Amino acid sequence: MPRPRPFARVRFARGRAVTLWCEDAIAGLPLRLPRQGVDVVVTSPPYNRKVAYSTYSDDRPRSEYLAWIGQLRDAVDTVLSPAGSFFLNVGASPSDPWLPMDVAREVGRTFVLQNVLHWVKSIAIDRSAAGRSSGLDHDLGLGHYRPVGSDRYVHGAHEYVYHFSRRGDVPLDRLAIGVPYQDKSNVARWRGAGGGLRCRGNTWFLPYPTIRYRARDRPHPATFPPELPEWCLRLHGRGRVRLAVDPFVGIGSSAVAAVRLNVPFVGFDVDPDYLAVAVERVRAERTGRRSPVTRRPAGRTRRAGSTSASASG
Ligand SMILES: C[S@@+](CC[C@H](N)C(=O)[O-])C[C@H]1O[C@@H](n2cnc3c(N)ncnc32)[C@H](O)[C@@H]1O
């Protein structure tokens, strides 16, 4: 029988590559990857929220969907290394706030929930709360804002990133995504400990990059920005990632993150059109030729009421 071939393999450094498989991830993970050979799994599965993917149907009975998440958990269990991290991004809809927690419960039957991170897509900061030292002279609304068409709900500005591990004791490189101390008078005191940086905590403000043409610049209904998987990889400890995997790679945001960090990477998706875009983004990242779908968020500052954006998952 001929050896199965990946959809694409893009080499980006000596001995390092992004390998993309066009197949069902649950079947593919144990087939294509070394047993317990993956240090970080970082992914955003479909959330069963009727998102219009080209190939996958995102509208199943809840019990069937959760059973499928259980199969994903078991597939990850076969490939995750003993000290590995499994970062799982899931978002809710206003009318279904339990969904991410139901998913986390299902995965938690095997793995320990080590951290709960909040991916904040937009935030309002009042000048008075920011304090005088911030230099702000007006209230800020940052990130993309999609108004909710209901008087029952506030708009959803965040998603969860559940960090699972086998025993809940994976040491993290918190300062790899650290933030400078606000109070400069303390910097000297803290410099020895963290080079003037403190832990970022579990609220990660990462707005979508501003795009001009949706179909050209982000041709997928539910992406996360590459910075999200990038921060997950950094937090796990860049030097301890021999292989990173995204079972639902979509248009390759996590693959782009892996190239940025020089980490070997394997991704899966059932949709060849998404994978073709992923290849294009990885190539652009490798050559430093940033396409609109790969560039980092510009300035990261937008006023409230700015353009809407896709939800992940
Ligand atoms: C939430 S999206 C991931 C988007 C990705 N994080 C990005 O930024 O581009 C989920 C993806 O899972 C894919 N998918 C659905 N079922 C799958 C399966 N059984 N195996 C692999 N991929 C699947 C869909 O085609 C979709 O692209």
The ligand as an SDF file (V2000), in Angstrom:
LIG
                    3D

 27 29  0  0  0  0  0  0  0  0999 V2000
  -12.7430   26.7540   14.9140 C   0  0  0  0  0  0  0  0  0  0  0  0
  -12.1180   26.2660   13.3760 S   0  0  0  0  0  0  0  0  0  0  0  0
  -10.3800   26.3970   13.6540 C   0  0  0  0  0  0  0  0  0  0  0  0
   -9.8050   27.6790   13.0790 C   0  0  0  0  0  0  0  0  0  0  0  0
   -8.3280   27.8660   13.3440 C   0  0  0  0  0  0  0  0  0  0  0  0
   -8.0550   28.0060   14.7630 N   0  0  0  0  0  0  0  0  0  0  0  0
   -7.8170   29.1160   12.6090 C   0  0  0  0  0  0  0  0  0  0  0  0
   -7.4490   30.1140   13.2850 O   0  0  0  0  0  0  0  0  0  0  0  0
   -7.8210   29.1240   11.3770 O   0  0  0  0  0  0  0  0  0  0  0  0
  -12.4010   24.5410   13.3740 C   0  0  0  0  0  0  0  0  0  0  0  0
  -11.9060   23.8110   12.1310 C   0  0  0  0  0  0  0  0  0  0  0  0
  -12.0920   22.4160   12.3400 O   0  0  0  0  0  0  0  0  0  0  0  0
  -12.2760   21.8070   11.0710 C   0  0  0  0  0  0  0  0  0  0  0  0
  -12.8160   20.4550   11.3460 N   0  0  0  0  0  0  0  0  0  0  0  0
  -14.0940   20.0940   11.6510 C   0  0  0  0  0  0  0  0  0  0  0  0
  -14.1520   18.7780   11.9090 N   0  0  0  0  0  0  0  0  0  0  0  0
  -12.9050   18.2800   11.7940 C   0  0  0  0  0  0  0  0  0  0  0  0
  -12.3230   17.0030   11.9720 C   0  0  0  0  0  0  0  0  0  0  0  0
  -13.0690   15.9320   12.3200 N   0  0  0  0  0  0  0  0  0  0  0  0
  -10.9920   16.8690   11.8110 N   0  0  0  0  0  0  0  0  0  0  0  0
  -10.2360   17.9340   11.4300 C   0  0  0  0  0  0  0  0  0  0  0  0
  -10.7300   19.1670   11.2410 N   0  0  0  0  0  0  0  0  0  0  0  0
  -12.0480   19.3510   11.4320 C   0  0  0  0  0  0  0  0  0  0  0  0
  -13.1660   22.7790   10.3230 C   0  0  0  0  0  0  0  0  0  0  0  0
  -13.0400   22.6170    8.9160 O   0  0  0  0  0  0  0  0  0  0  0  0
  -12.6230   24.1280   10.8270 C   0  0  0  0  0  0  0  0  0  0  0  0
  -11.6870   24.6760    9.9160 O   0  0  0  0  0  0  0  0  0  0  0  0
  1  2  1  0
  2  3  1  0
  2 10  1  0
  3  4  1  0
  4  5  1  0
  5  6  1  0
  5  7  1  0
  7  8  2  0
  7  9  1  0
 10 11  1  0
 11 12  1  0
 11 26  1  0
 12 13  1  0
 13 14  1  0
 13 24  1  0
 14 15  1  0
 14 23  1  0
 15 16  2  0
 16 17  1  0
 17 18  1  0
 17 23  2  0
 18 19  1  0
 18 20  2  0
 20 21  1  0
 21 22  2  0
 22 23  1  0
 24 25  1  0
 24 26  1  0
 26 27  1  0
M  CHG  2   2   1   9  -1
M  END
$$$$
